[in-house]
Amino acid sequence: MILSRSSIEVLNDLIENRLSIMSIGDQDDLREKIALKRALTELQQDTLQAGILSQFSDIPRRGRRRKIASSESF
């Protein structure tokens, strides 16, 4: 699933806010905190990968595909 950079940032903020106000009262709260931390690390990894692939974000997604000069040479 591909999320936009702004969506990832919003999700990061929401998870960080939830973790900052969360208090652990029982095992269910601890499980939720661990799941939120795991989700946060996954989102941060996706953000890093998006930085590597940012050069492809300029390609338009609607209409006909652009011809790329390097693919015409075969």
GIFEN-V738320 format. One record per residue. N is the residue number from 1. RES is the residue in three letters. PSI is psi as a letter, one per 20 degrees, with the letter a starting at -180 (NA if undefined). OMEGA is omega in radians with two decimals (* if undefined). NEAR is the number of other ideal C-beta (glycine too) atoms within 8 Angstrom. Layout:
# GIFEN-V738320
N_RES_PSI_OMEGA_NEAR, N_RES_PSI_OMEGA_NEAR
This chain:
# GIFEN-V738320
1_MET_p_-3.13_2, 2_ILE_p_3.08_3, 3_LEU_q_3.09_8, 4_SER_q_-3.12_6, 5_ARG_h_-3.14_8, 6_SER_h_3.09_6, 7_SER_g_3.11_8, 8_ILE_g_3.12_13, 9_GLU_h_3.11_9, 10_VAL_g_3.12_8, 11_LEU_g_3.07_10, 12_ASN_g_-3.13_12, 13_ASP_g_3.13_8, 14_LEU_g_-3.14_8, 15_ILE_g_3.13_12, 16_GLU_h_3.10_9, 17_ASN_g_3.13_8, 18_ARG_g_3.13_9, 19_LEU_h_-3.10_11, 20_SER_h_-3.11_6, 21_ILE_i_-3.04_6, 22_MET_p_3.03_10, 23_SER_p_-3.08_5, 24_ILE_o_3.14_7, 25_GLY_h_3.14_4, 26_ASP_a_-3.09_6, 27_GLN_h_3.13_5, 28_ASP_g_3.09_6, 29_ASP_h_3.12_11, 30_LEU_g_3.09_9, 31_ARG_g_3.12_8, 32_GLU_g_3.13_9, 33_LYS_g_3.12_11, 34_ILE_g_3.13_8, 35_ALA_g_3.11_8, 36_LEU_g_3.10_12, 37_LYS_g_3.11_9, 38_ARG_g_3.12_8, 39_ALA_h_3.13_9, 40_LEU_g_3.12_12, 41_THR_h_3.09_8, 42_GLU_g_3.11_8, 43_LEU_h_3.12_12, 44_GLN_h_3.08_9, 45_GLN_h_3.09_8, 46_ASP_h_3.11_10, 47_THR_g_3.11_12, 48_LEU_g_3.11_8, 49_GLN_h_3.11_8, 50_ALA_h_3.08_10, 51_GLY_h_3.11_7, 52_ILE_h_-3.08_6, 53_LEU_j_-3.07_8, 54_SER_h_3.14_7, 55_GLN_h_3.13_5, 56_PHE_i_-3.10_6, 57_SER_i_3.14_6, 58_ASP_i_-3.13_4, 59_ILE_p_-3.12_6, 60_PRO_q_-3.08_5, 61_ARG_i_-3.13_3, 62_ARG_q_3.08_3, 63_GLY_a_-3.14_3, 64_ARG_q_3.09_3, 65_ARG_q_3.07_3, 66_ARG_q_3.01_6, 67_LYS_p_3.12_6, 68_ILE_p_-3.02_6, 69_ALA_h_-3.09_6, 70_SER_h_-3.13_5, 71_SER_i_-3.12_7, 72_GLU_i_-2.98_7, 73_SER_j_3.13_5, 74_PHE_NA_*_3
